[in-house]
């Protein structure tokens, strides 16, 4: 079946698929080919989508019970399962992901819908002991209309953890996917419609960030904004929402470290150390772009990592190699700029680009050793397949280097020492800390978010449901 089983130039407002006033080209990062177009939604389209969401809250969607909402989300997950192959093909071509990675994202989207479908009727309030003659209890209620600005690197996964959680709590959503990768967002909306999601509960406006995205961030009738993306744009979104005193969940960048101590199992660590950086060509907010290694095992691990990098192969999404292309020529230019800053560093490993079309946006994964902790490659988010190795001597040194960035999203500790595991898990400045692993297989159930310039608020797991709801306290006085 052709992966494009729908019209990508249409946007969804109030259950009506309609043409935007203009369109934008869609590029295949593997080839540079423009292969279709999407709608260029306007501020007027965002106004209509927000109104449709508000209308849904006043209608069938707003009156629906939690268990009914959960059943719809579960059905969406089931329909996603039936379209895994189509969604995989869409994501691979739209984002440039190797097919295996794109398939994993489609599977994760189904899992998010299953999780939030099952959780929808399990978010409960509590009773509070109070004065004699009072009964006090709390309720968790939806914010209302929620805006979701989703990036291009993991469209399906972030729709799942953001829109899925918001719908589970009874919010009505306006989704604005990144202009570079809208196709699976549009496909998801079609499946949600097929599953019986009431009109207006989910609206999708594609288009440019500075047009549709800015209009959604600043809209006075939006009650909550969820944004995943860069630090500068996150600041703009938060500033716009602040004018309307609207809460914002921000999941931004990262410069996540893995700390490897001399008692670590290096054989077990090696695939995590490499894989956590090169996943999605390094275009991952939680990518582990820093490896901190205790000096006594430093040379050994540098040798192993260099060999692992040398074995990496880069090519088009359909070749399903270790690494695919970057999303755009602009992103390639940014990454190459960082590589130029590392010209005087010791390059100890580099993958190979093989059989790649000339128009694609390819960068070979590159590993640098002996990198000073204050070097730009050790402090700044690159968003590409570039990793640095930094030596340390003591536990105190490792903590200082790990925490010495503006970010705090994810960290990992490799050690057999249980006391050290517990000490460092508390001391590392990060929203997630993994011990003798990295990422825990994706972890739909695991709260995710950062500190510092990595953002605030939490997505995934039950914490996302709390974030997409507001607490009401009811105090009843009686004789």
Secondary structure, DSSP 4 states (H G I P E B T S, - for coil): --S--S-TTEEEETTEEEE-SSEEEEE-TTT--EEEEEE---HHHHHHHHHHHHHHHTSHHHH--HHHHHHHHHHHHHHHHHTHHHHHHHHHHHH---HHHHHHHHHHHHHHHHHHHHHTT-----EE--STTEEEEEEEEE-SEEEEEE-SSSHHHHHHHHHHHHHHTT-EEEEEE-TT--HHHHHHHHHHHHTTPPTTSEEE--S-IIIIIHHHHT-TT--EEEEES-HHHHHHHHHHHHTTT-EEEEE-----EEEE-TTS-HHHHHHHHHHHHHGGGG--TT---EEEEEHHHHHHHHHHHHHHHHT-EE--GGG--SB---S-HHHHHHHHHHHHHTTTSEEEEE-EE-S--TTS-----EEEES--TTSHHHHS---SSEEEEEEESSHHHHHHHHH-SSEESEEEEE-S-HHHHHHHHHHS--SEEEESSSSGGG-TTS-B--EETTEES-BSHHHHHHHTEEEEEEEEE--
